[in-house]
Amino acid sequence: MLTTLAILMSLSGAAPTLAQAGENEVDVELVLAVDTSRSMDYEEVRIQREGYVEALRHKEFIDAVRGGLTGRVAISYFEWAGYVVPDSTIGWHVIETEQDAIDFANKLEQRPIITQRRTSISAAIAEGAAMIVSSPHHGMRQVIDVSGDGTNNSGNPVVPTRDKALEAGIVINGLALMLRPSGAPGGLDKYYADCVIGGPGSFVLPVHKIEDFAVAVRRKLVLEISGLTPPSGVQKIATSQPTTDCMIGERQWQDLFDR
């Protein structure tokens, strides 16, 4: 965590280092950062995993990749809760063909399903930014895709970490799993809009039922690959004047600890 934060702090006011163009050039460098905290039960985490696998294999995703300027994207994946799970990382893969997408999905499908304690969105953003900065690829856009079901309550505060990533030119989008109350006033999607996401065209999609997760992931991936913004009414966008207490998760955890 300290290493990734050190990298992140060095990015202030600078764009990510670009790898040489040509064979390393892709339309998007996309990090999938997936929450596996114990606020979700095993069945929900399993369905979440299956949602990503299904989305990566879906024709709509493949078509979105092929429709880009280069017809190639670079994707990586990791899971997080109170910290980033070291063995969960799937490093950068270039997706250009249907078989490329299937191979990546197969690697993800074979991973064991493990849950952890706490929720550190800041750790997820820091890790995603570090992966993008050290990526061997040159993406026209760099995106961290954060899915989670709660507010930041562990590690560093989320806003300063997010802002450092934004200064580096990275876009952060969110998928808010609103299966049960999160304790965030106004809803978890509003918390994500005010405290987590940011950058040009950034958005958060809410998921209210676990059975809707696969469709939401596919929609989100297609939008991120294509660079489009969701139609109004199905998403919240980042706001320049947030009204949410972005330390609400830390305060709630401290109150629980004190009790």
Order of alpha helices (4+ residues) and beta strands (2+ residues): alpha-beta-alpha-alpha-beta-beta-alpha-alpha-beta-alpha-beta-alpha-beta-alpha-beta-alpha
